[in-house]
Amino acid sequence: MTAVLEIAGVSKRFGAFQALTDVSFEVQEGETLGLIGPNGAGKTTLFNLISGFLSPDTGSLRFMGEPINGLPPARRAARGLVRSFQKPMVFPALTARENIAMAARQRAGDGLRWLGARRALEAAEARANRLLAESELGRRGGERMADLSHGEQRMVDVLMSLALEPRLLLLDEPTAGLARAEAERLLEMVRRHDARTAVVLIAHDIEIVFGACDRIAVLDLGRVLCCGAPEMVRAHAAVRTAYLGALADP
């Protein structure tokens, strides 16, 4: 298998607070990896390091075999390392289709040059329609974001990320505020979109993570407690202790 993301010995300190210590793991092509841990474990800090909003104090990050330490977020996104945030990053006054098409035009690049604007716009509209058809929002693409529910806005936000054609997609709490069934459908849509896309998922709903992910990495106090298949993680004594029994067998 091809390693899309390689994290080796990454540490990060903020003043006297050690947020991450010697974090190492890989994410393979087509894999969905869950990143879990108690509040303050370092999950968001790690996402910020991977996406380029922070720089590690020590250690290295490689994307598609190439080092990305020091590479700004926009250049990482252009290479296919795409991140969503906890709050949907959408334009409320625009329709769902327009939001997705804007992301598709950004990925195309030539849509920013006036000579290719019409061609890029048509291609972006077509891609937005294809993505909407893959989702549950196929008939609601013409509705303004402000008129959609939180769950529907969350789905559009993820579709915008997919419009960027990611090789690695970082999803930060994409299921927050969603019913279990909505969350499962959202993650299934992501997995179904492109078998090559690797996904790293942060979610507080443990059972969603265990049901949707191929492997799970557990952070606690900035360190990786374990990383492996869901069954191994569920049985890991240190993980059970960190979660105060939350991962006990049902």
Buried (B, 14 or more C-beta within 10 A) or exposed (E): EEBBBBBBEBBBBEEEEBBBBEBBBBBBBBBBBBBBBBEBBBBBBBBBBBBBBBEBBEBBBBBBEEEBEEBEEEEBBBBBBBBBBBEBBBEEEBBBBBBBBBBBBBBBEEBEEEEBEEEBBEBBBEBBBBBBEBBBBEEBBEBBBEEBEEBBBBBBBBBBBBBBBBBBBBBBBBBBEBEEEBBBBBBEBBBEBBEEBBBBBBBEBBBBBBBBBBBBBBBBBBBBBBBBEBEEBBBBEEBBEBBEEEBEEE
